[in-house]
Amino acid sequence: MSVVTIEKPVLEPTGALSVETVLSVRHWNEHLFSFRITRPASFRFRSGEFVMIGLQGDNGKPLLRAYSVASPSWDEEIEFLSIKVQDGPLTSKLQLIQPGDQIYLGRKPTGTLVTDALLPGKRLFMLSTGTGLAPFLSLSRDPDVYEFYEEVVIVHSVRRVSDLAFHDELAAKWQEDPLVAEQAGKQFHYVPTVTRETFRNNVRIDALIENGKLFEGISGVSKFDPETDRVMMCGSMEMIKQFGAWFEENGFAEGSNAAPGAYVIERAFVG
Ligand SMILES: Cc1cc2nc3c(=O)[nH]c(=O)nc-3n(C[C@H](O)[C@H](O)[C@H](O)COP(=O)(O)OP(=O)(O)OC[C@H]3O[C@@H](n4cnc5c(N)ncnc54)[C@H](O)[C@@H]3O)c2cc1C
């Protein structure tokens, strides 16, 4: 029997890109996977930022896309959570990566889903749909976040139960995490919701806000308060537009790295 081996190209670092090694891959379902790669000593980022990653394209040049880092800034490895778009230029290939494979990593992470872009507050709400969860996985494992906020909430809205990536770790409040287990045990809240299958919450985020379920178990009032609440949003354009407008109307000012505010979004994220 002959074994067919597919030759993988050897990637070359450039001024803007380093070449890293895939360490592990976890497939959540046919639409979603996560993977960990090596972290170069020179790679510094703030929890919540994104970076360009990619593979070699058919023309021999790097084929890159923006990805939120899903691991916290202190982690020795870097983790990403990815969609699988069947005819997507990058993810049709990226979903096939295996440990030992090479991948490009941009040298300049950036982004607005960072605590620097928010004013001080008491409760931090991170609202996400789909892969928009990624930056919040990073932030919810960062000890600084628990110093800055008394309560830290991730809301994750997906279509199917199997889309709830990292559900068990989040539901367990990161109890296996070496740095934040103790603080997260007291201060972290996870509110998953599934819109197209049976689940304990199966309404969209707006309905969770309206019926007050989003605030269950969280101290303080059962509605958003611009004086004390800070909000980050990441995911589908529809969600970001809808909630961005709602927060503006309700006294929240959008923040940026230059001028911190009460809420921040990652504008270009498609999720
Ligand atoms: C700032 C920023 C951060 C991002 N972070 C992530 C991340 O952490 N994880 C991630 O999977 N993607 C992320 N994306 C999207 C990512 O850059 C790519 O679009 C995605 O990897 C698909 O690449 P592709 O070449 O296969 O297809 P593309 O040609 O890039 O996209 C094809 C189509 O697939 C859909 N699509 C693309 N990305 C998603 C998604 N994440 N969820 C649902 N539908 C999508 C859109 O309809 C898009 O038009 C981010 C984008 C931006 C701008």
The ligand as an ORCA input file, in Angstrom:
! r2SCAN-3c Opt
* xyz 0 1
  C     -10.624     42.453     13.850
  C     -11.065     41.090     13.386
  C     -10.920     39.983     14.234
  C     -11.314     38.712     13.800
  N     -11.187     37.649     14.670
  C     -11.603     36.417     14.275
  C     -11.497     35.294     15.182
  O     -10.993     35.401     16.309
  N     -11.955     34.092     14.743
  C     -12.498     33.938     13.487
  O     -12.892     32.823     13.149
  N     -12.601     34.970     12.627
  C     -12.147     36.196     12.988
  N     -12.244     37.248     12.106
  C     -12.668     36.963     10.708
  C     -11.426     36.467      9.950
  O     -10.547     37.563      9.723
  C     -11.763     35.799      8.590
  O     -12.778     36.492      7.935
  C     -12.165     34.343      8.769
  O     -11.047     33.639      9.269
  C     -12.562     33.686      7.442
  O     -11.470     33.755      6.540
  P     -11.612     33.139      5.091
  O     -10.442     33.626      4.267
  O     -11.771     31.664      5.192
  O     -12.952     33.746      4.517
  P     -13.324     35.300      4.261
  O     -13.238     35.556      2.799
  O     -12.503     36.158      5.170
  O     -14.818     35.331      4.752
  C     -15.842     34.740      3.972
  C     -17.185     34.989      4.616
  O     -17.310     34.139      5.760
  C     -18.039     34.790      6.783
  N     -17.182     34.850      8.002
  C     -15.879     35.213      8.077
  N     -15.433     35.137      9.346
  C     -16.481     34.705     10.086
  C     -16.628     34.418     11.461
  N     -15.615     34.555     12.329
  N     -17.828     33.983     11.884
  C     -18.854     33.838     11.013
  N     -18.770     34.088      9.687
  C     -17.593     34.524      9.234
  C     -18.388     36.182      6.264
  O     -19.689     36.144      5.728
  C     -17.388     36.410      5.171
  O     -17.868     37.297      4.214
  C     -11.853     38.532     12.505
  C     -11.980     39.640     11.644
  C     -11.599     40.896     12.068
  C     -11.717     42.042     11.112
*
